[in-house]
Amino acid sequence: MKIRAEDLPEKERALLLSIQTLSRHEKQALWLLIRLSNKDHICIVPRLTSEIQQLIQKGLVTINPSFHTQNKISLFILRKTPFLMKKLQTIGQQK
């Protein structure tokens, strides 16, 4: 299943295009985070890898400041694009 930009709200299309230009490693990291995230688009990871840090810099992932623990970090995945995230989660469940 391929996601087309015209199937998304206009404000989410630019983010889809920026995802398509990510490096292979960044795409793999984002895909893993999407598949591990819950229905609220939250994913908990043990540490921030360099790929996750790049995704944070590009605005695709944000740290959840209200989650506090010593061993884990909570991340919001594609927080500003709920329609795109839902489509990607659906694809992730099929694979």
SULBELCOR-V205820 format. One record per backbone hydrogen bond with DSSP energy under -0.5 kcal/mol. CO is the residue of the C=O (numbers start at 1). NH is the residue of the N-H. E is the energy in kcal/mol with one decimal. If there is no record, write none. Layout:
co=CO nh=NH e=E
co=CO nh=NH e=E
This chain:
co=2 nh=4 e=-0.5
co=4 nh=7 e=-1.6
co=5 nh=8 e=-1.7
co=9 nh=12 e=-1.9
co=9 nh=13 e=-0.8
co=10 nh=13 e=-0.9
co=10 nh=14 e=-0.6
co=12 nh=16 e=-1.6
co=13 nh=17 e=-2.0
co=14 nh=18 e=-2.0
co=15 nh=19 e=-2.1
co=16 nh=20 e=-1.9
co=17 nh=21 e=-0.8
co=19 nh=22 e=-1.5
co=23 nh=27 e=-2.5
co=24 nh=28 e=-2.4
co=25 nh=29 e=-2.2
co=26 nh=30 e=-2.6
co=27 nh=31 e=-2.8
co=28 nh=32 e=-2.2
co=29 nh=33 e=-2.3
co=30 nh=34 e=-2.5
co=31 nh=35 e=-2.4
co=32 nh=36 e=-1.9
co=33 nh=37 e=-1.0
co=38 nh=41 e=-2.0
co=41 nh=77 e=-3.0
co=42 nh=38 e=-2.2
co=43 nh=45 e=-0.5
co=43 nh=75 e=-3.1
co=45 nh=73 e=-3.1
co=47 nh=49 e=-0.7
co=49 nh=53 e=-2.3
co=50 nh=54 e=-1.9
co=51 nh=55 e=-2.2
co=52 nh=56 e=-2.2
co=53 nh=57 e=-2.2
co=54 nh=58 e=-1.8
co=55 nh=60 e=-2.2
co=55 nh=61 e=-1.2
co=56 nh=59 e=-1.3
co=60 nh=78 e=-2.8
co=62 nh=76 e=-3.5
co=63 nh=65 e=-0.9
co=64 nh=67 e=-1.3
co=66 nh=68 e=-0.6
co=73 nh=45 e=-3.0
co=74 nh=64 e=-3.0
co=75 nh=43 e=-2.5
co=75 nh=77 e=-0.5
co=76 nh=62 e=-2.2
co=76 nh=78 e=-0.5
co=78 nh=81 e=-1.5
co=81 nh=85 e=-2.4
co=82 nh=86 e=-2.2
co=83 nh=87 e=-2.0
co=84 nh=88 e=-2.5
co=85 nh=89 e=-2.7
co=86 nh=90 e=-2.1
co=87 nh=91 e=-2.1
co=88 nh=92 e=-2.5
co=89 nh=93 e=-1.8
co=90 nh=94 e=-1.1
co=91 nh=94 e=-0.6
co=91 nh=95 e=-1.0
